Amino acid sequence: TITLAGARQIVEAGVKEAEKQGFKVTVAVCDAGGHLLALHRMDGVMPVSAEVAAGKARSAALFARETKILEGSVNGEKSAGAERSALLSSGHVLMEGGVPIIDPAHGRIVGACGVSGVKPNEDAAVAKAAVEALLKAPAARL
């Protein structure tokens, strides 16, 4: 699973990317079991974004896919496969902005990053940039 140091590195990278883009967001990181490890809510972002970001991270980890795909399944998007409106009753956050963290050495999901506070595609872009920053680091802390 991802380490606390790795989770913090992702949060820091997410906040840095959000600042670069002029966004105010919450960045959350959980382990492979969906348990929250780190969260940072930037000043000025809506308080509920902390719950939403953590939920996106948890959903991405437990469903082993980006939450954009889950959202597409609920909305009946053909690219996401068959419509799965039953997912709405799952209790998971099914909105774009959650990205799994995959250990490149083993191909296993070790955690996930969720971002909330701006448009869904912008949340996802920040989450992806944050995860990529960890995976590209010389001493990735997975």
C-alpha positions as CSV (number, residue, x, y, z in Angstrom):
1,T,0.0,0.0,0.0
2,I,1.0,3.6,-0.3
3,T,3.1,5.1,2.6
4,L,2.1,8.2,4.6
5,A,5.1,9.9,3.1
6,G,3.9,9.1,-0.4
7,A,0.4,10.3,0.4
8,R,1.8,13.6,1.7
9,Q,3.9,13.9,-1.5
10,I,0.7,13.5,-3.6
11,V,-1.2,16.0,-1.6
12,E,1.6,18.6,-1.9
13,A,1.9,18.0,-5.6
14,G,-1.9,18.4,-6.0
15,V,-1.9,21.6,-4.1
16,K,1.0,22.9,-6.1
17,E,-0.8,22.0,-9.4
18,A,-4.0,23.6,-8.2
19,E,-2.2,26.8,-7.3
20,K,-0.5,26.9,-10.7
21,Q,-3.9,26.6,-12.3
22,G,-5.5,29.2,-10.0
23,F,-7.8,26.6,-8.4
24,K,-8.9,26.2,-4.8
25,V,-9.4,22.5,-4.1
26,T,-9.3,19.8,-1.5
27,V,-6.8,16.9,-2.2
28,A,-7.3,13.6,-0.5
29,V,-5.3,10.4,-0.6
30,C,-6.4,7.0,0.6
31,D,-4.8,3.5,0.8
32,A,-5.9,0.5,-1.3
33,G,-8.6,-0.3,1.3
34,G,-10.1,3.2,0.8
35,H,-8.9,4.5,4.2
36,L,-7.9,8.2,4.3
37,L,-4.2,8.8,4.8
38,A,-3.9,12.5,4.0
39,L,-6.1,15.5,3.1
40,H,-5.5,19.1,2.5
41,R,-8.3,21.7,2.1
42,M,-7.0,24.9,0.6
43,D,-8.2,28.2,2.1
44,G,-11.3,29.4,0.4
45,V,-12.6,26.1,-0.9
46,M,-16.1,25.0,0.1
47,P,-16.0,22.9,3.3
48,V,-18.0,20.0,1.8
49,S,-15.2,19.5,-0.8
50,A,-13.2,17.6,2.0
51,E,-15.9,14.9,2.1
52,V,-16.3,14.8,-1.6
53,A,-12.5,14.5,-2.3
54,A,-12.1,11.8,0.3
55,G,-15.1,10.0,-1.3
56,K,-13.7,10.2,-4.8
57,A,-10.4,8.8,-3.6
58,R,-12.1,5.9,-1.7
59,S,-14.3,5.1,-4.8
60,A,-11.3,5.1,-7.1
61,A,-9.4,2.7,-4.9
62,L,-12.3,0.3,-4.2
63,F,-13.6,0.2,-7.7
64,A,-10.0,0.1,-9.1
65,R,-10.7,2.7,-11.8
66,E,-11.0,6.4,-12.3
67,T,-14.3,7.8,-11.0
68,K,-15.0,9.4,-14.4
69,I,-15.8,5.8,-15.6
70,L,-18.1,5.3,-12.7
71,E,-19.9,8.6,-13.4
72,G,-20.2,7.6,-17.0
73,S,-21.8,4.2,-16.0
74,V,-24.4,6.0,-14.0
75,N,-25.1,8.5,-16.8
76,G,-25.3,5.8,-19.4
77,E,-22.3,6.9,-21.5
78,K,-21.5,4.3,-24.1
79,S,-17.8,4.6,-23.5
80,A,-18.3,3.5,-19.9
81,G,-20.2,0.3,-20.8
82,A,-23.8,-0.5,-19.8
83,E,-25.8,1.9,-17.7
84,R,-25.5,1.0,-14.0
85,S,-28.0,3.3,-12.2
86,A,-27.9,0.8,-9.3
87,L,-24.5,2.3,-8.4
88,L,-26.3,5.4,-7.2
89,S,-27.4,3.4,-4.1
90,S,-23.9,2.2,-3.4
91,G,-23.0,5.0,-1.0
92,H,-19.9,5.9,-3.1
93,V,-18.9,9.2,-4.7
94,L,-19.4,8.6,-8.4
95,M,-18.1,11.9,-9.8
96,E,-15.0,12.6,-11.9
97,G,-12.0,13.5,-9.9
98,G,-10.8,10.2,-8.3
99,V,-7.7,8.5,-9.7
100,P,-6.2,5.2,-8.6
101,I,-2.5,5.0,-7.8
102,I,-1.0,2.0,-9.5
103,D,2.4,0.7,-8.4
104,P,4.3,0.5,-11.8
105,A,6.6,-2.3,-10.5
106,H,3.7,-4.7,-9.7
107,G,0.6,-3.2,-11.5
108,R,-1.4,-3.2,-8.3
109,I,-3.5,-0.4,-6.9
110,V,-1.9,0.9,-3.8
111,G,-4.2,3.8,-3.1
112,A,-6.0,6.7,-4.8
113,C,-6.2,10.4,-5.0
114,G,-9.5,12.4,-5.0
115,V,-9.8,16.1,-5.7
116,S,-12.9,18.4,-5.3
117,G,-13.5,22.1,-5.6
118,V,-13.6,23.0,-9.3
119,K,-15.2,21.5,-12.4
120,P,-15.0,17.7,-12.6
121,N,-12.5,17.6,-15.5
122,E,-10.3,20.2,-13.6
123,D,-10.5,18.1,-10.4
124,A,-9.4,15.0,-12.4
125,A,-6.5,17.0,-14.0
126,V,-5.2,18.0,-10.6
127,A,-5.6,14.4,-9.3
128,K,-3.7,13.0,-12.3
129,A,-0.9,15.5,-12.0
130,A,-0.5,14.8,-8.3
131,V,-0.3,11.0,-8.9
132,E,2.1,11.4,-11.8
133,A,4.3,13.6,-9.6
134,L,4.7,10.8,-7.1
135,L,5.3,8.1,-9.8
136,K,7.9,10.3,-11.6
137,A,9.8,11.1,-8.3
138,P,13.2,9.5,-8.1
139,A,12.4,8.0,-4.7
140,A,8.7,7.3,-5.1
141,R,7.3,6.3,-1.8
142,L,4.8,3.6,-2.6
